[in-house]
């Protein structure tokens, strides 16, 4: 029977993706695992692999179109097979064929049994559009985003209202907005602060060059976080309901800003890499961000994050925990400050750091112990 190729779950905060290009055509023979298409999320590009073996019976979604998680993108089966056979085999509540964006059959209040995705339903609610009066123009009568937006414009014109001012957020920043809103609503942030003497770190940067370049501060703090997490593994865990999900490694995301857009590429197994390797990997990830060539695997799997604004005259700042993480460490600018050492006043380079932790999972004592360990590792040169 025909098998529906659906858009897989691309991450907790990804609701829809763009189908960039098809790599196959109707009638092509494919094997399980063959790449069928390139998929673009808000910030990365991934390859869509076939979950079936046979002949491409139909490409449902056109290149350049949007599709929601679980939406049917194509059908694969035996040559000459009817797609209807595959439709009948779908489990109850599965996506309707041709919807292309996670359309499901739902009862619209005051109207007939209609196919509309949860994303479009949410948009309709936001725009105060009554779906019972909207005629779907999608495949099989599916109500699309454009249908809802058109209905909203028509309603506004009818009552003489002016369109809402402003312009829509870029897709990448819209994804950040959703993540930040979700985090701020759901995660109670516990924030603690520490001041770190960077004398040893500055010496290490001078002595441990990497191809003529000095080791970056990002690499230093990433390594310190990884070392400290070995002693306090709970900081890399995640809370799912009332269950603790342990990370299978110490994977740390680094916040990289390009103009007004934010990216969180992930360094995997940071505890197993030396400073030079971390420095090189961070430089490579930064170049990929600038070139727009990050893939989905490089944007997922993180368990904690580092955000460094030390290149600006910023003393300190509060970080917002990414929804799939439990901690974020923020770093301000290094400043020369007077400190007392052995009853003498000395000038030392110091930096203020802040740790935000999910207080549902991590209590104040544990957060303080972890941050103290980071401080100890940086100040003692334990990052080598």
C-alpha positions as CSV (number, residue, x, y, z in Angstrom):
1,X,0.0,0.0,0.0
2,X,1.1,3.6,-0.6
3,X,3.1,5.2,2.3
4,X,2.7,8.8,3.2
5,X,6.0,10.7,3.6
6,X,5.3,13.2,6.3
7,X,7.3,16.2,7.7
8,X,9.0,14.9,10.8
9,X,9.2,16.7,14.1
10,X,12.0,19.2,13.6
11,X,12.2,20.4,17.2
12,X,10.1,21.6,20.1
13,X,9.7,25.1,18.8
14,X,9.3,24.3,15.1
15,X,5.7,24.3,13.9
16,X,6.2,24.6,10.2
17,X,9.0,24.5,7.6
18,X,9.5,25.5,4.0
19,X,10.1,22.8,1.4
20,X,13.0,24.3,-0.4
21,X,13.6,21.8,-3.3
22,X,12.6,18.3,-4.3
23,X,15.5,16.0,-5.2
24,X,13.2,13.5,-6.8
25,X,10.3,13.5,-9.3
26,X,7.1,11.5,-9.7
27,X,8.0,8.0,-10.9
28,X,11.5,7.9,-9.4
29,X,12.6,4.8,-7.5
30,X,13.7,5.4,-3.9
31,X,15.0,3.4,-1.1
32,X,14.5,3.9,2.6
33,X,16.9,6.6,3.8
34,X,17.3,8.2,0.4
35,X,17.2,12.0,0.5
36,X,13.9,13.3,-1.1
37,X,14.0,17.0,-0.4
38,X,15.7,19.9,1.4
39,X,13.7,21.4,4.2
40,X,14.2,24.8,5.8
41,X,13.3,25.5,9.4
42,X,13.4,29.0,10.8
43,X,17.2,28.9,11.1
44,X,18.6,25.8,9.5
45,X,18.3,23.5,6.5
46,X,17.8,19.7,6.8
47,X,17.4,16.8,4.5
48,X,14.1,14.9,4.2
49,X,14.8,11.1,4.1
50,X,12.4,8.5,2.7
51,X,10.7,6.3,5.3
52,X,9.6,3.9,2.6
53,X,10.9,2.0,-0.4
54,X,9.4,2.0,-3.8
55,X,8.3,4.5,-6.5
56,X,7.4,8.2,-5.9
57,X,3.7,8.2,-6.6
58,X,3.0,11.8,-6.0
59,X,4.7,15.0,-4.7
60,X,2.0,16.7,-2.7
61,X,3.7,19.9,-1.6
62,X,5.3,22.2,-4.2
63,X,8.9,23.5,-3.8
64,X,8.8,26.8,-1.9
65,X,5.6,26.0,0.0
66,X,5.2,25.8,3.8
67,X,4.3,22.6,5.6
68,X,3.5,21.9,9.2
69,X,4.8,19.1,11.4
70,X,3.1,15.9,10.4
71,X,1.9,17.2,7.1
72,X,2.0,14.8,4.1
73,X,4.7,15.8,1.6
74,X,4.7,12.9,-0.8
75,X,3.5,9.3,-1.3
76,X,5.8,6.3,-2.0
77,X,4.5,2.8,-3.1
78,X,4.4,0.3,-5.8
79,X,4.4,1.5,-9.5
80,X,0.8,2.1,-10.6
81,X,-0.6,1.8,-7.1
82,X,-3.5,4.0,-6.1
83,X,-2.9,6.6,-3.4
84,X,-6.3,5.9,-2.0
85,X,-4.9,2.6,-0.7
86,X,-2.5,4.6,1.4
87,X,-5.1,7.0,2.6
88,X,-7.3,4.2,3.9
89,X,-4.3,2.8,5.8
90,X,-3.8,6.1,7.7
91,X,-4.4,5.9,11.4
92,X,-7.4,7.8,12.8
93,X,-6.7,11.5,13.1
94,X,-3.9,11.3,10.5
95,X,-3.2,14.2,8.2
96,X,-5.5,14.4,5.2
97,X,-3.8,13.9,1.8
98,X,-2.8,17.0,0.0
99,X,-3.0,19.2,3.0
100,X,0.7,19.7,3.1
101,X,0.6,21.6,6.5
102,X,-0.6,19.3,9.3
103,X,-4.3,19.7,8.4
104,X,-6.6,17.7,10.5
105,X,-10.4,17.3,10.3
106,X,-12.0,19.3,13.0
107,X,-15.5,20.5,13.8
108,X,-15.7,24.3,13.3
109,X,-18.3,25.8,15.6
110,X,-21.4,26.7,13.7
111,X,-20.1,25.0,10.5
112,X,-19.5,21.7,8.9
113,X,-16.7,19.2,9.5
114,X,-13.8,21.1,8.0
115,X,-10.1,20.4,7.5
116,X,-7.8,23.1,9.1
117,X,-4.5,22.9,10.8
118,X,-3.9,23.9,14.4
119,X,-1.6,26.6,13.3
120,X,-4.3,28.1,11.1
121,X,-6.9,27.7,13.9
122,X,-4.6,29.7,16.2
123,X,-4.1,32.4,13.6
124,X,-7.9,32.6,13.1
125,X,-8.4,33.0,16.9
126,X,-5.7,35.7,17.0
127,X,-7.3,37.6,14.1
128,X,-10.8,37.0,15.5
129,X,-11.9,35.2,12.2
130,X,-14.9,32.9,12.3
131,X,-13.8,29.8,10.5
132,X,-17.4,28.7,9.8
133,X,-17.7,31.5,7.3
134,X,-14.3,30.9,5.5
135,X,-14.2,29.0,2.3
136,X,-11.0,26.9,2.0
137,X,-9.0,27.2,-1.2
138,X,-6.4,24.5,-0.3
139,X,-6.4,20.9,-1.7
140,X,-9.7,19.2,-0.8
141,X,-11.2,22.4,0.7
142,X,-8.5,22.9,3.3
143,X,-8.6,26.3,5.0
144,X,-5.2,27.9,4.5
145,X,-3.3,30.7,6.3
146,X,-4.0,32.9,3.3
147,X,-7.7,32.2,3.5
148,X,-7.8,33.4,7.1
149,X,-5.7,36.5,6.4
150,X,-8.0,37.3,3.4
151,X,-11.1,36.9,5.6
152,X,-9.5,39.2,8.2
153,X,-8.7,41.9,5.6
154,X,-12.3,41.7,4.2
155,X,-13.8,42.0,7.7
156,X,-11.6,45.0,8.4
157,X,-12.6,46.7,5.2
158,X,-16.3,46.0,5.9
159,X,-16.1,47.8,9.3
160,X,-13.8,50.5,7.9
161,X,-11.0,49.5,10.2
162,X,-7.4,50.3,9.2
163,X,-4.9,47.4,8.9
164,X,-2.7,46.9,11.9
165,X,0.4,49.1,11.8
166,X,3.9,47.7,11.6
167,X,5.4,44.8,9.7
168,X,5.8,41.1,10.4
169,X,8.9,39.7,12.1
170,X,11.4,37.9,10.0
171,X,10.9,34.1,10.3
172,X,14.1,33.6,12.3
173,X,13.3,36.3,14.8
174,X,9.7,35.1,15.0
175,X,11.1,31.7,16.1
176,X,13.1,33.5,18.8
177,X,10.0,35.4,19.9
178,X,8.0,32.2,20.3
179,X,10.9,30.5,22.3
180,X,11.4,33.5,24.6
181,X,7.7,33.8,25.3
182,X,7.4,30.1,26.0
183,X,10.4,30.2,28.3
184,X,9.3,33.3,30.2
185,X,5.8,31.9,30.8
186,X,6.8,28.3,31.8
187,X,10.3,28.5,33.4
188,X,10.8,30.2,36.8
189,X,14.2,31.7,36.5
190,X,16.6,31.6,39.5
191,X,19.5,34.1,38.8
192,X,22.8,34.3,40.8
193,X,25.8,36.4,40.2
194,X,29.6,36.0,40.6
195,X,32.7,38.0,39.9
196,X,35.6,36.1,38.3
197,X,39.3,37.0,38.3
198,X,40.5,36.5,34.7
199,X,44.3,36.7,35.4
200,X,44.9,33.0,34.8
201,X,42.6,33.0,31.8
202,X,44.4,35.9,30.2
203,X,47.7,34.1,30.6
204,X,46.3,31.0,29.0
205,X,45.0,33.0,26.1
206,X,48.5,34.4,25.6
207,X,50.3,31.1,25.9
208,X,47.9,28.8,24.1
209,X,47.5,30.3,20.7
210,X,45.5,28.6,18.0
211,X,47.0,29.1,14.6
212,X,48.3,32.6,15.5
213,X,45.0,33.6,17.1
214,X,44.4,33.9,20.8
215,X,42.0,31.4,22.4
216,X,38.5,33.0,22.5
217,X,36.8,33.8,25.8
218,X,33.8,31.8,24.5
219,X,36.0,28.7,24.4
220,X,37.3,29.4,27.9
221,X,33.9,29.7,29.5
222,X,32.5,26.8,27.4
223,X,35.3,24.5,28.7
224,X,34.8,25.8,32.3
225,X,31.0,25.1,32.1
226,X,31.7,21.6,30.8
227,X,34.2,20.8,33.5
228,X,31.8,22.1,36.2
229,X,28.9,20.2,34.8
230,X,30.8,17.0,35.3
231,X,30.5,17.6,39.1
232,X,26.9,18.8,38.8
233,X,25.2,16.9,36.0
234,X,21.7,18.1,37.0
235,X,22.5,21.5,35.3
236,X,22.5,19.7,31.9
237,X,19.2,17.9,32.6
238,X,15.7,19.0,31.4
239,X,12.3,18.9,33.2
240,X,9.5,17.3,31.2
241,X,6.4,17.6,33.3
242,X,7.5,16.1,36.6
243,X,10.1,13.9,35.1
244,X,13.8,14.6,34.9
245,X,15.3,13.9,31.5
246,X,19.1,13.4,31.7
247,X,21.3,14.6,28.9
248,X,23.4,11.9,27.2
249,X,26.4,14.3,27.0
250,X,27.5,17.8,27.8
251,X,26.2,19.7,24.8
252,X,26.4,23.5,25.2
253,X,24.8,26.1,22.9
254,X,26.5,29.4,22.2
255,X,24.4,32.5,21.5
256,X,25.5,34.1,18.3
257,X,23.8,37.3,17.1
258,X,23.8,38.5,13.5
259,X,22.2,42.0,13.4
260,X,18.9,41.5,15.2
261,X,18.7,37.7,14.7
262,X,19.8,35.2,17.3
263,X,21.2,31.7,16.7
264,X,22.1,28.9,19.2
265,X,24.5,26.5,17.5
266,X,25.5,23.6,19.7
267,X,28.9,22.3,20.6
268,X,28.6,18.6,21.4
269,X,30.6,16.8,24.1
270,X,32.4,20.0,25.1
271,X,33.9,18.2,28.1
272,X,35.9,15.9,25.7
273,X,37.5,18.7,23.7
274,X,40.5,20.8,24.5
275,X,40.6,24.6,24.2
276,X,42.1,24.6,20.8
277,X,39.4,22.3,19.4
278,X,36.7,24.3,21.0
279,X,38.1,27.6,19.6
280,X,38.2,26.1,16.1
281,X,34.7,24.6,16.3
282,X,33.2,27.9,17.6
283,X,34.9,29.8,14.7
284,X,33.5,27.3,12.2
285,X,30.0,27.5,13.7
286,X,30.1,31.3,13.6
287,X,31.0,31.2,9.9
288,X,28.1,28.9,9.2
289,X,25.8,31.2,11.0
290,X,27.0,34.2,8.9
291,X,26.7,32.1,5.7
292,X,23.3,30.8,6.6
293,X,24.5,27.2,6.2
294,X,23.7,25.7,9.6
295,X,21.9,22.4,9.5
296,X,19.3,21.2,12.0
297,X,21.6,18.8,13.8
298,X,23.9,21.8,14.6
299,X,21.0,23.6,16.2
300,X,19.5,20.9,18.4
301,X,20.5,18.7,21.3
302,X,21.9,21.4,23.6
303,X,21.3,21.1,27.3
304,X,22.6,24.5,28.5
305,X,23.8,27.8,26.9
306,X,26.5,30.5,27.0
307,X,25.8,34.1,26.0
308,X,28.8,36.5,26.0
309,X,28.3,40.3,25.5
310,X,31.8,41.1,26.8
311,X,32.7,42.8,23.5
312,X,30.4,45.7,24.6
313,X,30.8,47.9,27.7
314,X,28.3,45.8,29.6
315,X,28.8,45.0,33.3
316,X,26.3,42.1,33.4
317,X,23.0,41.0,32.0
318,X,20.2,38.4,32.6
319,X,19.8,35.5,30.3
320,X,16.6,33.8,29.3
321,X,16.7,30.0,29.4
322,X,16.0,28.3,26.1
323,X,12.9,26.1,26.4
324,X,14.8,22.8,26.0
325,X,17.5,23.8,28.5
326,X,17.7,24.3,32.2
327,X,20.6,26.8,32.5
328,X,22.3,29.7,30.7
329,X,25.5,31.5,31.7
330,X,25.9,35.2,30.7
331,X,29.2,37.0,30.6
332,X,29.8,40.8,30.7
333,X,32.9,42.8,29.8
334,X,36.3,42.3,31.5
335,X,37.3,45.3,33.5
336,X,40.4,46.2,35.5
337,X,39.4,46.5,39.2
338,X,41.1,46.9,42.5
339,X,41.1,43.8,44.7
340,X,42.7,43.0,48.0
341,X,45.3,40.2,47.9
342,X,47.5,39.4,51.0
343,X,46.5,42.7,52.6
344,X,47.5,44.6,49.5
345,X,45.4,46.4,46.9
346,X,46.1,45.0,43.4
347,X,44.6,45.7,40.0
348,X,43.2,42.6,38.3
349,X,41.0,41.9,35.2
350,X,37.6,40.8,36.5
351,X,34.3,39.9,34.9
352,X,30.8,39.6,36.2
353,X,28.9,36.5,35.2
354,X,25.3,35.5,35.9
355,X,23.7,32.0,35.9
356,X,20.0,31.6,35.2
357,X,18.6,28.2,36.3
358,X,15.2,26.5,36.0
359,X,14.2,26.7,39.7
360,X,11.7,23.9,39.2
361,X,14.7,21.5,38.7
362,X,17.7,23.3,40.3
363,X,17.7,24.8,43.7
364,X,19.7,27.8,44.8
365,X,22.4,25.8,46.6
366,X,23.1,23.7,43.6
367,X,23.1,26.7,41.2
368,X,25.5,28.5,43.6
369,X,27.8,25.4,43.8
370,X,27.9,25.0,40.0
371,X,28.7,28.7,39.5
372,X,31.4,28.6,42.2
373,X,32.9,25.6,40.4
374,X,33.0,27.6,37.1
375,X,34.7,30.4,39.0
376,X,37.2,28.1,40.6
377,X,38.1,26.4,37.2
378,X,38.6,29.7,35.4
379,X,40.6,31.3,38.2
380,X,42.9,28.2,38.8
381,X,43.6,27.6,35.1
382,X,41.6,24.3,35.3
383,X,40.4,24.8,31.8
384,X,43.6,23.3,30.4
